[in-house]
Amino acid sequence: MIENPPTDAAHAEPDHRRVSVIALSFLAIIIGVVTGVGAILLRYLISIIHNFFFLGTFSTNYDANIPTPPAPFGPLVIFAPVIGGAIVLWLVRRYAPEAKGHGVPEVMDAIYYRGGKIRPQVVIVKSLASALSIGSGASVGREGPIIQIGSGIGSVLGQLFKLRTWQVITMVAAGAGAGIAATFNTPLGAVMFAVELMLPEFSARTLIPVVLATGTATYVGRLAFGMAPAFLVASHERPELFVPLSVDMLPLYVIFGIVAGVAATLFVRGLYRIEDLFDDWKANPYLKNAAGMLSLGILMYVLMRTTGMYHTAGVGYATIEAILTGQLAAPAFLLLLFFLKMLATSVSLGAGASGGIFSPSLFLGAALGGAFGGALDLMFPHLGFHSVTFALIGMAGIVGASTGGAITSIMMLFEMTGDYTITVAAIISVVVAMGVRRRLSSDDIYTLKLTRRGHRIPRESRSHMFAIRHIKELMEPAVAVIEKADLGERGVVDTQLGAERQYAVVTEGRNVVGIVRVHPEDPTRRHGPLIHPVGYVQESSFLQSAMTNMADRNHTALLVLPDRTTPRPENVIGVLTRDSIAAAVLRDYRS
């Protein structure tokens, strides 16, 4: 399949703007502050909508980690997702289609295919749509929306200050990291999220703004919500296979990693399968939305009547907290919650809800891990297994495998729970889970959506050697200087393309106007068409700086000079063309 090129970047004019790292840093701090405030406002907006739909009150007093009491409306509460879903669908269809779904794929698409450009209205519509979806009971998370909101803020500010494309993209990634940091109080995990999943380039110039934005957003979030981690974990004894590490028990982590990898694949594929079912259903969009949301309402009402909690509604933090504090430990029930939450999240997004998949992934991991640990405890009670231990590992395993952010999931697990005692077990299980998911599905839950529309996102980061090659290693000799007036029309022919290809510098008076490809035996008579514009570069310069020169100034070729010499035609010793750069890149990929 031929990928659609990034339309904005493909025909962009040469970019000569220069913005210092200091200026970018100040802008990143502004993004961190604004995104942090945005995360606070989003949570308050969710609280207001949730309290209105489930309690019939107007209040911002809502803690998602505490179970919501039964609604005073009785069975009528099943219509809460239906009403909220209808409003969301109208907002999205009318003002910003990008606000539909879990948001992160749209941010990736903007980074890789639209030069980091996100429309300003997406920020507003995403905020309202996500708050309505989560608050009214759709099974989605709030991290996807704040990622898209933070990215939109970064993009809008980047465009407002007329930054270069790579700088706009960096601000988008900084906004995404800031959103994660403010939502979960996880500054390190947020940085890793931006690096692993967002940034096309990892360097000091991109990392500094991201770190500043995430750190600032974390501080702003803590001013409103305090220093406590996102989840409290029950104190419990851990068997010796965790602390200290027992080598003979390593296969246990691998086995659970395999289980988590299969579960993550089921989540990734199942979500898009259900989305396809909704898309293929030839019915009015509002009818499809109502049908999906009504099923969610019935499910959460049945769970409330039978278990005392709306387990599948909203972000699901109360259920996660109950698992991590040991209140929910029955393996069969936790496995049932795993499948019900997966179905509810898939139906929510398929029917048109706006929200993230990060919180549902945490829920799925906690439920699956709790079931695994609980089953082990029933089978081997003398070994001291506990459902909480594997619930923690499961949270990292499902998040890492489904999103592709392995390091992000491990780091965020520690920051969200404050539990660092299961580091080795978590690392092993996450890596295995991610390997299994990649074996079963090459795309993760974010990239699959874009792959299906023909926009592939690279998931491998590799340092290439061609960037540090010296120009003198790659240049082709300049064998002559020819006046433009001496170029004959009969001589304008392409010569051989092999190792004998040479170049001559073409001048007009004292000015260099370009180069021509010439025949090595007689450069004045046989030559190719004029190649221009051209610039200058020192022979000891690195190819990376030469490529930046050519990209910034739209040069077709560079004239190579000995170090510390004046840019004059007679001093030119070689030519660096785009063909020679392409050859260097291909050699590096073969090595």
N, C-alpha and C positions, 0 to 999 in steps of 0.2 A: 504493500500500500504506500502510495506517495503521500508524504506528510505535507499538510498545508504550511507554507512558510509564515513566519511572523510578519504580518503585513505592515505593521507600524515600523518595525526595525529594518525591513528589507530595503525600503526606499528612503531611509532617513538621510538627511543632509549631513555632511561632515560636521563633527561636533568639536568645537574649539574651546568650550567653556572650561574654566578651571575653578574648582571649589576645594578649599583646603580641608584637611582632615579635622582641623579644629572647628571649622564651620559645620562640617557634617556631624561632629560630636555634639555641638550645641543643638542642632536640629534633631538628633537622636534623643537627646534629653527631653526636648519638647514633645516628641512622639511618645516617649515613655510616660510623661505626665498626662497627656491627653488620652492615651490609651488606658492608663490606669484609672482615670476618672470615668472613661467610657465603660470599663469593666464594672466599676462601682454602680454606675447608673443602670447598666443592664441588669445587674443582680437585684437592684431595688425595683426595677420595672417588672422583672419576673415575679418578685414577691407580691407586688400589688395585684398583678393579673392572677397569680395562683390563689391568693387569699379571696379574691372576688369570686372566682369560679368554684372553689372548693369549700369556702367557709362563709361566703356571702358578706364579707367585710372589706373595708378599704383600709389597708394597713401595709406597711413595709416590714413588719415583724415576721420574718420567715427564715427558718434554718433548715436547709435542704437535708441536713444530716439527721434531723429528728422526724419521725413518722408523722404524717398529716393525719389528724383525727378524722373520723367519718364525717362526710358532708351532711349538713342539715337538710339537704334537698332529697335525701333518699336515692332511689334509682334514677332520678332525673340527672344525677351527676354524670351519667353516661353520655349526655349531650354536650358536656363541656368541651371535649376534643372536637366535636362536630362544629360547634360555633366558632371556636378558635381557629380551626382549620379552614373554614370558609373565609374568614377575614384574611388569614395569611395568603390563601390562594389569590384573593382579589388584589392584595398589595403587590404580590410578586408578579402576577400577570400584567398588571397595569403599569408598574413603575420600575421594576428591576428583576428580570428573569434570573440574573446571576445569584440572587438571594435565595433561590430554591436549593434545597439539599443541605449538605454538610459543609459547604463553604471552602474547605481547604483545596480541593481540586481547582476551583475557580481562581484562587490565589496563585497556585502553581501555573495555571494556564496564563495568567497575566504576567508572571515572571518570565516564562520561557517563550511565549508567543505574542505578547503585546507590549514588550518593553517596560513591564511593571505598571502599566496604566490601568487603574481601577476607577470607575465612574464615582463621583462624590455621592450620588443618590443611593449607591449600594450600602454605604455606611448607615444611613438613616433607615432604609427599608429593611436591611438585615437585622438591625436592632429591634425594630418593632415586630417583624415577622418571627424572629427567634423567641423573643419574650412571650409572644402570644402562643407559639407552638409549645414551648416548655411549660409555661404557666397554666395552659389549659389541659395538659396531660399527655401530649405526644411524647413518645419514647425516644428523645434525642437529648444531646448534651449542650452545655452552654460554651464549651471551649471552642468549637468550630465557629460559631458566630463571632466570638470576640477575636479570634484569629483573623477572620475576614474583615471585621470592623477595624482592628489595629492596622492591618495591611492597607485597608482603604485610606486610613488617616495618613499613613506613611506615603502612599502613592500621591494623594492630593497635595500634601506639603512638598513632596519632591517635585511635582509638576509646577506648583505655585512658585517655587524658588528656581525653576528652570534648571534643574540638575541634569547631569548627563545620564544616559540610560542605565549604566551600571550603578550609579549612585541612587537613582530612583528605585531600582531593584533592591539595593541594600536597605533603603528606607522601608520598603515593603516587608522584607524579611525581619527588620528590626521591629516593625509594628506587630508582626505575627508573634515573635518571641515575647514582646511586651504583653500581648494579650494573654498568652499562656501563663506568664509569670504572675500577672495580676490576678488571674482567675484561681490558680492553684497554689500560690505562694511558693513557687519553685523556680528561683532564678537560674540555677545551674541547668536544670532540665529544659528550661525555656531557651537558653543559649544553644544547647545541644539540638533542640527541635529546629531552630533556625538553621543551624549548620548542617544537620543531617538531611532535612527535608525541604528546605527552602533555598538556600544560597547556591547559585551555580558556581561561585568562586569563594574559596576559603583562604583569606589572607588578612594581614593586619588592617588593611584599609576597609575591609568589610566586617571583620570581627569587632573592631573597636566600637562602631556605632551600635551593633547588635547588643553587645555587653552593656553599654551605657543605657540603651533603651529598656532592656529587661531589668537591669538593676533599679532604674528609676521607677518603672511600673510596679515592681515588687514593693518598693518603699511606699508608694502611694496606696497600693492595696492593703498593706499592713496598717496604715493609718486608719483605714476604715474597718478592717476585719481582724486585726490583731496578728500576733506572731505564731499562733498555734498552727500545727500542720493540718492539712485538709481532712485527715482521718485520724481517729484515735484507735489504737491497737490494744487488744486485751493482753495483759501480762500472762504468759504461759511458759511452761517448760518446753524446751526444744530437745529432741533426742540428739545423741552424740553424732549422728550423721550430719548435723548442721554445725554444731560448735562443740569440739573442734571437728574439722572435716575428716570423715572416715572414707578412705579410698574405696573400700569394698562396697560402699553404698552409692558411688557415683552413677551406676546404671539407673538408679531410681530417678535422678534428675533428668537423665536422658529420656527415660520412658515418659515422664510427665511432659517434657519438651515436645515429644512426638505427639502426644495427645493434644497439647495446646496448639501445635502447628496445624493439625487436622481440623481442630475446632475453628481456628482463625481462617483457614481456607473456606470452611463451610460458611462462616460469617460473610467473608468477602464475596464469594460466588452467590450465596443465598440472597444477599441484599440486592444485588443487581438483577438476579433472576426475578425477584418479586417486583422490582422497578419495571422490568420488561413486561411483566404480566399487566401491570397497571397501564403502561404505555400502549400495549396492544389491545387493551379493552376499548372498543369503539363506543364510547359513551361521553356524555357531557362531563367536562373536567370537574365541575362542582359535584356532580353525582358520584363520580369516582372518589373524590376527596371525602365526601360524606360517608360513603360505604366503608372506606378504610378507617376513618376516625371513629365511626360508630362501633366498629369491631374492637378498637382500642378501648373505648369507653366501657363496653360490656366486659372486656377482659379485666380491666382494673377494678370494676365494681364487684365482679365475682371474687377476685382475690381479696378485696377488702372484707367481703362478707364471710369468706372461708378462712382467711389467715390474719385479718386485722390490719393489713397494710396494703397500700396501692403500689405493689412492688414494681410494676412495669411502667408506671406513669412518671413522666418527667425525667430528671437526671438520674434518679435511682440511688442517690447517695445514702439515703436512710437504710436501704437494704444492704449496701456495701458496708456501712458502719455496723449493722447488726451482725454481718458475717465476721467482720474483723474483731468484734468484741465477743464472739463466741455465742451470741444469742441464737443464731441460725447455724446449725451444724449437721442436720440430718442429710446424709448424702443423696437420698432419692429426691427429697424436696429441693435441694440446691440444684440438682441436675434438671429438675422440672423448670425451675426459675431460669436456668441457663437457656433452655430452648424457648421459653415464653418471651424472655427479653429479646432474644435474637429475632424472633418472629415480630414482636411489637416494633422494634427499631426498623426492621425492613419494611413493614407495612407503613409506618409513619413517614419514612422518606419516600417510599413509592407513591404514597397518596398525595404528597406535595408539602410535607412539613418542612420547616426551616430549622436546622439544628445540627449539632456535631455528632460524631461517632466515637469520640474519645471516652466520654463518660460511659456510654453503653459498653465499650470495650473493657473498661475497668470493672463494670458490673459482671460481664461475662467471665472475665478472668477470676474474679473473686468467687463467683458461684461454682465455676468448674474446678478451681483449685480447692475450694472448701469441700466439694463433693469427693475429690480425689483423696485429700487428707483424711476426711471423715471415714471413707471406706477403708483406708489403711489402718486407721485406729480401731475399727471394728474387727479387722482381720488379724492385726498384730497388736493387741492392747498392751502387751508388756514392753514394746519398743518406745512408747511415749509419743506416737504421732499425734498431731493436732491439726484440725481443719484450718485454723488461722494461719499456720505456717505456709501451707500450700496455697491458701487464698492470696497471700501476699505475692508469692512467686507467680501464681496464675495471672494476677493483674498485670505484672510486667510482661509475662509471656504472650498473652493475647494482644496487648497494646503493641508490643514490639513486632510481633509477627504480622498483625493485620495492617499496621501503618507503615512498616518498614523502618521504623526508628528504634533500633535495638538499644543503642546507648541512651537515647532519650528516655525510653521506657524504664531502664534500670535506674537511671539517675532520678527520674521523677518518682519512682516507687519509694526510694529512700527519703526524698524530700517531703512527699505527701504523708508518709507514715512515721517518719523519724526512726525507723527500724533499720539498722545497718548490720544486723547479726546474720543475715542470710545471703550475704553478698555472693559468695561462690555458687551457691545453689541457684540463685536467680540468674546469674550470668550464664551458667551452663544451660539452664532450661530455656532462656530467651534465645540464645544462639541456635540451639537445636530446633526450637519452634519456628524461628525465622527460616532456617534451612529447609525444614519440611514444607512450610508454606510456599517458599520460592520454588521448590521442586514440583509442587502441585499446581501452583499459580504464579507465573512469572511477575504478574502485576499485584501490587498491594491495593488496599481499599481506596487509596487516593488516586493512584496512577491509572487504575483500570477504567475509571470514568473517562479520563482523557484519552487513553488508548482507543477506546471504543469510538471516539470522534476523530481519530487519526492524529492526535497530538501526543506523541510519545515523550515521556519525561525521563532523562537519564537518571539512573539510580547508583551508578558507580562513580567514585571519585578517584582520579588517577593523576599523578604528577608526570608530565611528559618532558622528555629530555630536550626536545627541539628548542624549547624556549630559552635554554642557556647555551646554545651553540653560538660561537663567535661568528661574526659576519664573514671574516676572511676564510672560514671553512666552507661557506655556502655560496660565495660570490662566483660569478663567471667573469673572465678577463675582459677588459675594455682594450681593444686593439688599435683604435684610431679615433681621431677627432675630425668630423666632417662638417663643412658649412652647409646649411640648409639649401642654399642656392645651388650647391653641387649635386644635390640629390636628383637623379633623373627619373622621369616617369617610367621609362622602360626598365629601369633597375628595380622598381618596387615589386619584388617577388619574395616569397618566403623561401629561405634556404633550408639546408638539411637541419634536422632537429636532434641529431645525435650528439656525441661528445665533442664534435667540432664546432658546435654553435658558439659564436662570439658576438660581441656587441661593440658598436661605435657610438661615441657621444656626438650629438648633433647640436651645432651652435648657430646663432644668428647674431652676427656682430660679436659682442662680448657676453651675450646671454646664452645659457643652455636652454634649448627648447625641447629636448627629449633624447631618445636613443633609438637606434635601429639595429635589427639583427642583420649581421653581415656574413659574407662568405669569407672564411679565414684566409684564403689565398689572395683575394682581391676585394678588400672591404669597400673600395670606392665605386665599384661597378655593380655588384650584386648585393642587394639589401632588401630588408622587409619594410613594412609600413612604419611610419613614425609612431613611437610609443611615448605617451606623455599623459599627465604631468609627472615630473620626477623630482626627487629631493636628494639630500646628502646624508651620509651616515659614516661614522668612523669604523675602520676595519676591526677594531677590538671591541666594538659594541656587541651586546647580546641580541639575539634574534628577537627576543620579546620586546625590547625597546624599539627595534626597527619596525616590527609589526604594529606597535602602537602609533609610531610616526606615520606609517602608511594609512592606517585606519582613520586617524584624526584629520589628516590633510588630504585624504583621497588620492595619494600618490599611486601610480601604476608600477613604478620601479624606483629604486634608490641607487644613487651613484656613490660608490665606496671610495673613501679617501684614506691615505695613511694617517695615523694619529698625529694630531697637532699640525695639520697642514691647512692652507687656505682653500676654501671651496672654489677651485678654478678648473676649467675643462682639462687643462694639461696635467692636473694632479690626480685625475681620476684613474684608479688602478683596476676597478672592477664594477660590476653591476649586480644588484640583487633584485630579482624579479619575483612576481607572485608565483610563477612556475617553480622557481628554485625553492621558495618557501613551502609550497605544496609537496615537493619531493622530499624535503626534510621532515615534514609532518608524517608522510607515508612511511619513510624509513624508520621513524621512531615507533610507529604502530606495529611494524613488522618485527621490531627487536624485542 
